Each structure stands twice: as C-alpha cells, then as structure tokens.
Amino acid sequence: MSSFKGRSIFASGPHRFTVGLRGPYILTSGQLGSPGPNTYPSGVRELEIVAKGRLVATSRSALDSLRDAMAAELIDPPTAGALVDGGGRSWADVSMIGYEEEGPVERGRVWSVAYTATFRRFNVLP
C-alpha cells in the first residue's frame, strides 16, 4: 500500500508515481553572462517524485476529508518522511512540497477529484 510518513493518503483511488529528472544542473555560458558555447556542471539536482491520482469517496464530506488530509501534509517548514509506492519502492527523507487538484470534483456513483502531489528530497549543504 502506498503511503507518506506512514499515512495512506493515496489509498482511496488509483495513483502512480514518477521520478523527475536526475543528474547535475547544467549552466550555459549565456546563463552566466559570458559569450561562448560552453556548459558547466553546477551541483546535483534534488530528487523529485510526483504522485498523480484520484481521490475517491462515497460522499462529498468524505471526499473533503481526503482532500484535507492531503493538504495537511503541506507544512512550513516541510518535514521529511518516507514515501512508499504500492509496489514496495520507497524513498527516505522526502518532503511534500505541492498539492494541486486537477479539474472539478466529479459526482456519480462516487465523488472524486484528480490530483498531483509533488515530493522532494532537499540536498543538504555541507
């Protein structure tokens, strides 16, 4: 079962995790204000994981509770925890940094709304 900090905030509906671009940041000469075609590595990108899914509930109030549980993970400053996907893959020390609902709440046999949640492992400065 997928979870964040031991809470199954994704369990109500289908969801998938994707890992963002990995590797070094690359700056060009133009970005640095000098002419030339040169590029320069500038540190390692922070790990970013995006969860896309759907919150699903049998009533509007139950859906609102699920929405509130997702939004409650957005705290300042962000606190890190383990993110686990349904296949058993886990990422330690990530923080939830964004939650966005996509489109309107759908109502039929169940109430649902699509979402994107973004997680990041911050690079620690030495």
N, C-alpha and C positions, 0 to 999 in steps of 0.2 A: 504494500500500500504506500502511495506517495505521501510525503509529509514534509513539514518545515518546523524545525525545533520541536519535533515530536508531536506536532498537531497535524491532524489530517484535513487541512484546509482545502485540499483538492478533491476529496473523496466523493463529492456529490455528483460529479459528472465526468465526462471524458476530458482528458488533458494530455498534452505532450510537452516534453522538454527539449529544447535545442541549446547547444553550446555556441556562443558567439566566436568571433574571430580571435585567434590566438597568435602569439608571436610578438616581435618587437614593434614599437611605434617607429615609423619611418618618416623623417622630415626631409623636405627637398630644400635645395639652396634658395629657391624663391620664397619659401615659407620663412626662411631665416634672414631674408632681405639682401641676399647676395646673388649675383648672376652665376649661371653655370648649371649644368645638368646633374650635379652631384646629389646624392642622398646620404642621410646619416641615420644610424640607429639611435633611438633615444628612449631606452628603458623598455620594460616588458609590459604588455597590456594586462589589465586586470581581467580575471576570469569573469565572464558574464554568462548567465543562464537565463533563458526566457521560457516561462511556462505559459502555454496557450491552452485554454479550455473553456468549459461551460459550467457554470454553477446551476444546479437543478434542484428544485424543491417542489413540494406538493401544494404550497400556499405562498401568497405574496409575503406574508410575515416571516415564514421560514426562509424564503429567498433573501429577504433583507437581513436576516441573522447571518446567513452565509456571506453576504456582501460585507457586513460589518466585521466579521471575523477576518476577512482578507485585509480590509483597510486597517484593522487594529495592529497588523504586523508592521505598518509604516510608522516607525517611531524615530524621534530625533534625540540623540544621535542613534543611527542604526545599530542594532546589536546582532552579532553573528550567531549562527547556529548551523545545524546540519540540514541540508536539503537532500531528500531521498526520493528517487523516482520509483514507479511501480515495478520496474524490472530489477530493483536492488542496487542500482548505481547510486552512489552518494557523493556529495561534495561537502567538505567540512568548512567551517568558518566563512559562510556566505551571509550576506545581509539582504533583506528585501528592500529595494530602492524605488520601486514603482509598481503601481497597480492601476490598470485602465480597463474600463468596461467598453465593449465594442458593440455598438448598436443598441436598440431598445430592448427592454425586457419583453420576452416572448411569453405569451399566455396561451395554453391549450390544455391538454391533459395534465401538464405540469407547468410550472413557472421556471423560466431560465434566462440567463444572460451570459453572453460570451465575454471573456476577459483575457488580458495579457498581464502577467506578473513578471517583473524583472528582478533578478538577484545578482549580486556582485560580491566577489572576494576582493577586498581592498588590498593593494600592495602596501606592505609596511615599510616605512622608510628606516634605513639603518641608523 
